[in-house]
Every structure is written in C-alpha cells, then in structure tokens.
C-alpha cells in the first residue's frame, strides 16, 4: 500500500511542477503591473490551470497524510 501511495505522490508532484511552470509562463510582464492597477481576472486556460493546481495540491496533501497514518 505504501508503494502505491509513493508512486501516486511522485506522479502528483510531477503534475504540480508542470502546472506551476505553465502558470509562470502565462503571467504578464512585471512592467505592466507598475503601469496599471487594474485587477486581472483569470479566464479560460489560466483559470483551468489555477483550479487544477489547487485540486492536485489537495490530493497530494491528502495522500501524504494517509501515507503518514499507515
């Protein structure tokens, strides 16, 4: 059982790394933040990657807790 959880955690960690890199590529320039103070709403692919990152992170934390308890 611990081997299966370890494999799941490795896969989830790789997914998290990929999703964080995808979000970093979609971020606007730092210069544009100083020019305008408007709030930017996430839409489309950015919103999907943001929500998916949170879901994968929650599953990763849950699997870590389960592995500790076993």
C-alpha positions in Angstrom: 0.0 0.0 0.0 2.8 2.4 0.8 4.4 1.7 -2.6 1.2 2.6 -4.4 0.9 5.9 -2.3 4.6 6.7 -3.1 4.0 6.3 -6.8 0.9 8.4 -6.6 2.8 11.1 -4.8 5.6 11.1 -7.4 3.0 11.4 -10.2 1.2 14.2 -8.4 4.4 16.1 -7.7 5.4 16.0 -11.3 1.9 17.3 -12.3 2.2 20.1 -9.7 5.6 21.1 -11.1 4.3 21.2 -14.7 1.2 23.2 -13.7 3.3 25.7 -11.8 5.6 26.2 -14.8 2.6 26.6 -17.0 1.2 29.3 -14.8 4.6 31.1 -14.7 4.7 31.2 -18.5 1.2 32.7 -18.6 1.9 35.6 -16.2 2.1 39.1 -17.6 5.3 41.2 -17.6 6.4 42.7 -14.3 6.5 46.1 -16.0 2.8 46.1 -16.8 2.0 45.7 -13.1 3.5 49.1 -12.3 1.8 50.9 -15.2 -1.8 49.9 -14.4 -3.5 49.0 -11.1 -6.4 47.1 -12.6 -7.4 43.7 -11.3 -6.9 40.9 -13.9 -9.5 38.2 -13.8 -8.3 34.7 -14.8 -10.2 33.3 -17.8 -10.1 30.2 -19.9 -6.9 28.2 -19.8 -5.4 30.3 -16.9 -8.4 29.6 -14.7 -8.4 25.9 -15.5 -4.7 25.6 -14.7 -5.2 27.6 -11.4 -8.1 25.4 -10.2 -6.4 22.2 -11.3 -3.2 23.2 -9.4 -5.3 23.6 -6.2 -7.1 20.3 -6.7 -3.8 18.4 -7.4 -2.3 20.0 -4.4 -5.2 19.0 -2.1 -4.9 15.4 -3.4 -1.2 15.4 -2.8 -1.6 16.6 0.8 -4.3 14.0 1.4 -2.1 11.2 0.1 0.7 12.5 2.3 -1.5 12.4 5.4 -2.8 8.9 4.5 0.8 7.6 4.0 1.9 9.0 7.4 -1.1 7.4 9.1 -0.4 3.9 7.6 
